[in-house]
Amino acid sequence: MSDTAHYRFQSDQARRLARQVTDATVRQQLLEMAEEYGRYADLIEARSTEPAPAAAH
């Protein structure tokens, strides 16, 4: 599993758990974790699609 896929999976898991818990504080923390995991995945994805810097001669 790639790093991006791993973080997206974790994000999905946190969202699923948030839908199941009844405690509002825990739910909010899980949703925040899901957002953070999503941001990590986005950053990794963006870095992997950036063009390589030109070599200096």
NUTI-313045 format. One record per residue: residue number from 1; residue in three letters; x, y, z negated of N, C-alpha, C in turn. Coordinates in Angstrom, 2 decimals. Layout:
   pos   code       n_u       n_v       n_w      ca_u      ca_v      ca_w       c_u       c_v       c_w
   NUM    Ala         X         Y         Z         X         Y         Z         X         Y         Z
...
***
This chain:
   pos   code       n_u       n_v       n_w      ca_u      ca_v      ca_w       c_u       c_v       c_w
     1    Met      0.85     -1.18      0.00      0.00      0.00      0.00      0.90      1.24      0.00
     2    Ser      0.62      2.17      0.90      1.40      3.40      0.96      1.08      4.29     -0.24
     3    Asp      1.95      5.25     -0.50      1.71      6.18     -1.61      0.40      6.93     -1.41
     4    Thr      0.15      7.37     -0.19     -1.09      8.09      0.08     -2.30      7.22     -0.22
     5    Ala     -2.28      5.99      0.26     -3.39      5.06      0.02     -3.56      4.78     -1.47
     6    His     -2.44      4.66     -2.17     -2.48      4.41     -3.61     -3.21      5.55     -4.33
     7    Tyr     -2.83      6.79     -4.04     -3.45      7.93     -4.71     -4.91      8.10     -4.31
     8    Arg     -5.23      7.82     -3.07     -6.64      7.89     -2.66     -7.46      6.81     -3.38
     9    Phe     -6.88      5.63     -3.52     -7.55      4.55     -4.24     -7.79      4.96     -5.70
    10    Gln     -6.77      5.52     -6.34     -6.90      5.96     -7.73     -7.97      7.04     -7.86
    11    Ser     -8.00      7.94     -6.89     -9.00      9.01     -6.89    -10.41      8.41     -6.80
    12    Asp    -10.59      7.45     -5.91    -11.89      6.79     -5.77    -12.28      6.05     -7.04
    13    Gln    -11.32      5.38     -7.65    -11.59      4.65     -8.89    -12.05      5.61    -10.00
    14    Ala    -11.37      6.73    -10.13    -11.72      7.71    -11.17    -13.13      8.26    -10.92
    15    Arg    -13.47      8.51     -9.66    -14.82      8.99     -9.35    -15.88      7.95     -9.68
    16    Arg    -15.59      6.69     -9.36    -16.54      5.62     -9.68    -16.76      5.51    -11.18
    17    Leu    -15.66      5.56    -11.93    -15.79      5.49    -13.38    -16.56      6.69    -13.92
    18    Ala    -16.32      7.86    -13.36    -17.02      9.07    -13.81    -18.53      8.92    -13.64
    19    Arg    -18.95      8.24    -12.60    -20.40      8.03    -12.38    -21.00      7.08    -13.40
    20    Gln    -20.15      6.26    -14.02    -20.65      5.23    -14.94    -20.65      5.65    -16.41
    21    Val    -19.79      6.59    -16.78    -19.69      6.95    -18.20    -20.80      7.91    -18.59
    22    Thr    -21.17      7.86    -19.85    -22.22      8.73    -20.35    -21.67      9.94    -21.11
    23    Asp    -20.42      9.87    -21.51    -19.81     10.97    -22.25    -19.38     12.07    -21.26
    24    Ala    -19.93     13.26    -21.44    -19.67     14.37    -20.50    -18.20     14.77    -20.48
    25    Thr    -17.53     14.72    -21.62    -16.11     15.10    -21.67    -15.26     14.11    -20.89
    26    Val    -15.53     12.85    -21.10    -14.78     11.80    -20.38    -15.06     11.90    -18.89
    27    Arg    -16.33     12.13    -18.54    -16.69     12.27    -17.13    -15.90     13.40    -16.48
    28    Gln    -15.84     14.54    -17.16    -15.12     15.70    -16.62    -13.64     15.40    -16.45
    29    Gln    -13.05     14.73    -17.43    -11.64     14.38    -17.34    -11.37     13.43    -16.17
    30    Leu    -12.26     12.48    -15.97    -12.11     11.56    -14.85    -12.23     12.28    -13.51
    31    Leu    -13.16     13.22    -13.42    -13.31     13.98    -12.17    -12.08     14.85    -11.92
    32    Glu    -11.51     15.40    -12.98    -10.28     16.19    -12.82     -9.13     15.30    -12.37
    33    Met     -9.04     14.10    -12.95     -8.01     13.16    -12.51     -8.21     12.80    -11.04
    34    Ala     -9.44     12.59    -10.63     -9.73     12.24     -9.24     -9.26     13.36     -8.31
    35    Glu     -9.52     14.60     -8.70     -9.07     15.74     -7.89     -7.55     15.79     -7.80
    36    Glu     -6.90     15.55     -8.93     -5.43     15.58     -8.96     -4.85     14.49     -8.07
    37    Tyr     -5.39     13.29     -8.17     -4.94     12.20     -7.30     -5.16     12.56     -5.83
    38    Gly     -6.27     13.18     -5.53     -6.53     13.60     -4.16     -5.52     14.63     -3.67
    39    Arg     -5.16     15.55     -4.56     -4.14     16.55     -4.19     -2.79     15.90     -3.93
    40    Tyr     -2.43     14.92     -4.77     -1.16     14.20     -4.55     -1.17     13.54     -3.18
    41    Ala     -2.27     12.87     -2.86     -2.37     12.19     -1.56     -2.26     13.20     -0.42
    42    Asp     -2.93     14.34     -0.56     -2.87     15.37      0.48     -1.46     15.89      0.67
    43    Leu     -0.74     16.11     -0.45      0.64     16.61     -0.36      1.55     15.59      0.33
    44    Ile      1.42     14.35     -0.06      2.24     13.30      0.56      1.94     13.21      2.04
    45    Glu      0.67     13.26      2.38      0.27     13.17      3.78      0.81     14.36      4.57
    46    Ala      0.72     15.56      4.00      1.21     16.75      4.68      2.71     16.68      4.90
    47    Arg      3.42     16.20      3.91      4.88     16.09      4.03      5.29     15.06      5.06
    48    Ser      4.50     14.02      5.20      4.86     12.97      6.15      4.56     13.40      7.58
    49    Thr      3.73     14.41      7.77      3.41     14.86      9.12      4.17     16.13      9.52
    50    Glu      4.97     16.68      8.58      5.77     17.86      8.92      6.87     17.47      9.89
    51    Pro      7.17     18.33     10.83      8.27     18.02     11.74      9.60     18.05     10.99
    52    Ala     10.50     17.20     11.40     11.82     17.16     10.78     12.57     18.45     11.10
    53    Pro     13.34     18.97     10.14     14.10     20.19     10.40     15.16     19.94     11.47
    54    Ala     15.40     20.95     12.28     16.40     20.83     13.34     17.80     20.73     12.72
    55    Ala     18.63     19.88     13.28     19.99     19.71     12.76     20.84     20.91     13.13
    56    Ala     21.61     21.39     12.19     22.51     22.52     12.45     23.76     22.01     13.16
    57    His     24.23     22.79     14.11     25.43     22.39     14.85     26.59     23.23     14.47
***
